[in-house]
Amino acid sequence: MRTKGGVLEEFSPGYYGICTVGGMLSAGSTHLAVTPLDVLKVNMQVNPIKYNSMASGLTTLWKEQGPSSLWRGWSGKLFGYGVQGGCKFGLYEYFKKLYSDVLGDYNRSFIYFLSSASAQVFADVALCPFEAVKVRVQTQPNFAKGLVDGFPILYRTEGLTGFYRGILPLWGRNLPFSMVMFSTFEHSVDLIYNQVLQKRREDCSRAQQLGVSCLAGYTAGAVGTVISNPADNVVASLYNRNSENVLQAVKNIGFANLFTRSLPVRIAIVGPVVTLQWFFYDTIKLLSGLPSSGGLNRRMEEANLST
């Protein structure tokens, strides 16, 4: 681990390690916190007639399956999205530096899109087995209690293909979301510093930097949610065997419903989750002596200008 003046140096192995651990802790903890809303969302997608609104859906789950049903699949949320978050944030930082070195002062949005897409491909490969078990646990009460018994049951009944049945629609959901989310976050951070605060990041206090991260994070999460909603509905349909392939899922759900079904509850989940992820992630970075996230940071820009 390289350090400079006793402070962790950017773009060293230790730097990427901090980003990975920060992403893992922030994503795992925030997704765990919203497990009840996730249980509701998945059931609204799989059985929209029975669970036709947030209020009635929560009431139905509570009455028919008890309060513990709202925490069904918590282990998949904690560990699955923890692993995904570590890969997503850590690899995003790595690919952003890599592509910035290769492309120089090329269009920033393209660098953000390419970096986030590259990271998300690997992150979803890590997430997919956890997601496959989680969705079944949440929507099929007799399937399993959690990951420990769910993994062997799924392997025994569907083999390895069962764990990755939803990888393509998962990419279809998460790649657009990640690309839009990271790019929106980066540009929002630049906008806030340049147009609202009119101060350099280095001249802002830690509290101000974290405030910027939260505001940009919520904006990024809301925009990304709308973009990714159709694929999220397809993923739920495939995992629950309501459809055998993507085309059949689209036909069964209906084109308009792809964009509207479960959208309010997804916004209620994703907005705060993404906000808190960026808050925890940047808190860990700042406590480690690193700058907060957003934009091609000063060292990266200086390196590009010198080439």
C-alpha positions, 0 to 999 in steps of 0.5 A: 500500500503506497502512502504519501505523507502518511495518507493513503495515495490515490490509485494505489492498490490500497486505494482500490481496496478502500473503495472496494470495502467502502462499496461493500459495506455501504451497499450491503447495509443500505440494501439490508435496511430496505428489505421490507420494501424489496419484498413488497416490490418483488411481490407486486411484480410477480402478483400485481393483482393481489399486491396492487399498491404499497399500502394494501400490499404491506397489509396483505403480507403482514396479515397472511404471512406475518411480520417476519415475511417482510424480512424474508431474503435479508441475507441475500440483500446483505451478502449479495448486494454487498459483494455487488457493491464492492465490485461495482464501486471498486472496479468503477474507480479502477476503470475510470482511471484506466479509461481516463489514461487511455482516452485522455481528455475525451468526452467525460460522459463516455468515460463514465458510461464505459467505466460503470458498464465495465464494472457492472458486468463483473458486479452482476456476475457476482450478484446473480446467484444471490439474487436468484435465491433471494427472489424465490425466498421472497415470493415462494414461502415454502422454497427456503428460509434463506441463502444457507438452505436456498443455494442447495435447493436451487442447485438440486432442482435447476442446476447451475443454470438456475443461478444465472437464469436472469443474468441477461435481464439483470444486465439489461436492468443494471447496466443502464441504471449504473451508466445513468446513475454514475454519469448523473452523479458525476455531472451533478457533483460538478454542477453543485460545486461549480454553479451552486457552491462556487467553490473547489472541492478542496475548499469545502468542509467534510460536511459540505462534501458529504452533503454534495454526495447525498444530493447528487446521489439522490438525483442519480438514483431517481433518474436511474430507477426510471430508466431501469424499471422495465428490465427489473420487471422482466427479471422478477418474472423470469426468476419466478418462472412466470415466463420462460424467456424475455420476449414472453415476459414482455408479452405477459407484463404488457409494454406500458406496465413494464415502465409503470409496474412497481415504479413508485416503490422502486423509487421509494427504495432506490432513491434513499438507498443510493443516497445512503450508499454515496454517503457511507462510501464517501464517509469511508473515503474521507476518513481514510484521507481520500477525496470525496467522489465525483468528477475526474479528480484533480490528480487525474486531470493534471495527469491528462493535461501533462500527456 
